[in-house]
């Protein structure tokens, strides 16, 4: 179940970069509305490598764990090789993977006795073995690609890369312009679980002369976060814990730090501080 985080971006017009940022936000909103692939706000600011598009490790698990789990599930009833005191391998009993009629192999592969006849026994068993080995080979291919992705992109797949580079697994969703005029622009959108602080940092680096204000909150995660990027002064951020919407009977007011409060007063669009 997704934990929605509500976000707002405030951009003040103090020079030529304002129009560039405004166009970026408007284009991202249009792309999100018409579901244009990989044209979202975050991807426009920090593009995800094309080599990771559409590739994901198995159920977001480490591939080694998946292979080990697969082997254990297929051969759960077969004793693993053991090592004696002299370091020599031995087994409690003989088990021959090369034999298509080994009863323990039949049991491990989950073949029901009614499936077998003197005519099809060998074919059924080897088909089962083939499917199992094929699945292992496929996971090995995924493992190799994950290792290659880590070397090249610093992440196994798109999910891991986005968490590390955006701070959230999805691009901005439900984008909507709240205010847009010659003095400022304000947009809102949603993200899952967290706010995209890495994206905010990157936007501020790209346009260092433009005052920016960011605000995010989540009832499920019970937080309100604020960040201000002020030219010549740097970045200011703060986090506040919120009571749950059900348990809070009285209004909760947040006292912002002087720097964030000062910048918020320059915008006509209200910055929420009451919950």
C-alpha angles and dihedrals in degrees: 000000000000120000103214120217118195116217137188130191122201120193123186122209108237101141150333096320092066093078091049092052092044091053090048092054094044092048092049091050091050092048093049092048093053094038095240107180118253094350098111127130097261093045089051090056100037108016116213113231112261090229090070098048111119095000120117132166115242109293089330089291128129108269094229090058091049093052092047090050091049093051093048093049093050097042101028093130096049116091113240119238112273132205123228126215092275092053095254121141119237138158132223088235138356119279118178117196089186093062113089092199101047105134093215090053090051089051094047094050091053097240114163116225094236088062091064128080129164087259103048103027096101094044094049094049096047092046089055091049091047093052091049094048090044091055090051090049091051091052089049089055090051089048091053092049091049090053090048091049092051091053093046104033105015093243138074097230145348093281095055092042093053093048090052098041104030102024092234136061099234132053119243112302132196092018116189132172111233098180133005124171141123092286104044148349128216127186133178131206143154134250132181121255100335146029119260097245093159090058091050091051091050093049091051091050091050092050106028095163095058121088111231133185126193129190131181135172139175130188092198094053091033100225142120117200130190132186131179128191110199120184111244093010105060134218127338122185139168140178129211129192116232130207115238116272090241097050098042112090098165128057115264118216125201121213107213124213113261095253095052092042092051093052093045091058090062091065124079090207110088119248109216116238100152123082 
